[in-house]
Amino acid sequence: METTTQGTTQGSAQSSPQGSTEAAAPSATAERRPVTRKRRLFPPMTLKLGVGLSIAGLIVLFGLIGPLVVGDPSTVRDIGLTGPGHGFLLGTTQTGQDIFAQLAYATRGSLIIGVVVGAITLLLSSFFGLVGAFVGGWVDEAFSLLTNIMLVIPGLPLVIVISSYVPNKSIWLVAAVLAITSWAGSARVLRGFTLSVRSRDYVLAARIGGEKRWRILLVEILPNLIPLLASQVVFAVIFAILGEAGLSFLGLGASGSFTWGTMLYFAQNGLSLRLGAWWWFAPPGLLIALFGAALSLINFSIDEIINPKLRSQTRAERNRWGMSREQRQAAAEVTV
């Protein structure tokens, strides 16, 4: 009897850790599942993405709130060209206009042009690239022909010709002109990617299963194109802001409105560089550079989401920075 009792006691003592381990395993797995789902839903926050979002967010916030708290940027004063201070944060122009107020309104105007061009480019490129490739046939051929024609036409001379024939140009007209010349490249990229996704097994299974064509396009194909669409929109916004700045610098920008390009145009006409008035031309140029760099960092992060090989190559290159010369040579020999 004692032997039997000891055997059962030892058996229970030996089986209890295993049972507790097996019972704890599902709970640990259940705790880990929400984390993996969250990681799949949201892209990883990298240093480039964080810096880009921070800089772009601050500039957008300045463009939204700035015009509400500053005065009229067109008010003329009799104080002439003065530097920062004396009641003006960024100084004044030759006619006494507040440069900080102009910068706030110019930021809002440039952001409006960027958003409008990005939205129009998204719609046109999605229609001619995504829908045309999905439908196929003569529709795809016609859309592809129109896209190729728009790609051959030089964008900047066309924008200059169109802008020169319109005397009074608003921000919306400049945005429409820039959008007309910037959608073809994105449509070409979307068409190639859509043709690749259209031939995958799950899309063919949905067609065989009798799914409607619009549901296949919106549910099966479009979610795979979201990172690519976001990248194309960011690129279109960068092109729009830089293109508007170039047009305005040539005197073909929006009339009666403040943008970063019009500020540079008036600073050039006012001989700010010759007079040493850096506070007139430096702020809009600095914001153009910062916003373009921020959107580029965001675009690089989106490219790493689209193509995981870029992320793995970046990590491998970063790991190699911490190696010694002997370790790098050994790694190169192993790779070869």
C-alpha positions, 0 to 999 in steps of 0.5 A: 500500500505504501508503494502504491501511494508513493507511486501515485504521488510521484506520478502526480508530482511528475505529471503536474509540471507537464500539465501546467506547462501544457495548460500555460502554453495555450494562454501564452499563445492566446496572449501573443495573438492580438500582438501579431494581429496588431503588427499586421494591421499597422506598419512598423514605426521606423526612424524614417517614418517617425521623422517624416511624419513629425516634420510633415505634421508640424508643417501641416499644423502650421498651415491650418492654424497659422492663418487663423492667428496672424493678421492680413498678409497684404497690409502695407506699412511705412516701415520698409524692409526690416529684419526679424524683431520689432514686433515682427517674428520674421521681419517685413518686406520692402512694403512693410508686409509681415513675412510671418503672416505671408508664410502662414498663408503661403503654407496653406496655399501650397498644401491645398495645391499638393492635396488637390493634385494628389487627389486628382492624380489618385483618381485618374491613375486608378481609373486609367491604370487599375480599372483598365488593366482589370477590364482588359480588352479594347478598354485596356488598349485605349487607356494604355494608348492615352497613358503613353501619349501623356507620358511622351508629352513633356510636362513642364513645357506643357504646364508653362504653355497652359499657364501662360494663356490664362491671365488670372490663375487661381490656386485651383486652376494651377492644381488642375494643370499640374494634375493633368501632367502628373497622373500618367506615370502613376497609371502606368505603374498601377497597370503593371501591378494590377496585371500581376495581381489579376492572374493570382490564384485567389483572384481566379478562384473568386472569378470561378466562384461567381463573384461580381467583378466590382467585388473582385476589384474592390475586395481582392485586388484593391487592398493589395494596391493600397501601399502602392497607391499611398506611395504614388500620392505622396510622390504626386504631392511632392511633384505638385509643390515643387512644380508650383514653386517653379511656375511661381518663380517664373511668374506663371503661378497663382495670381492674388494668392500666397504660396511658397513659390509666390513668396520666392517670386516676390523676394526675387523681384524685391532683390532680397538676395542682393540686399541681404534680406535672408528673412524674406527668401529663406523661410519659404525655401526652408519649408519647401526643403523640409516638407519635401524631405519629410514626404520623401522619408515617408515614401521610403518607408512605404517602399519598404512596406511594399518591398520587404527585400528593401527592409531586409537589405537595410537591416543587413547593411546596418548590421554590417556597420557595427562589424570590424574590417576582418568581420566584413571581409569574412562575411564577404568571403562567405557570401561569395 
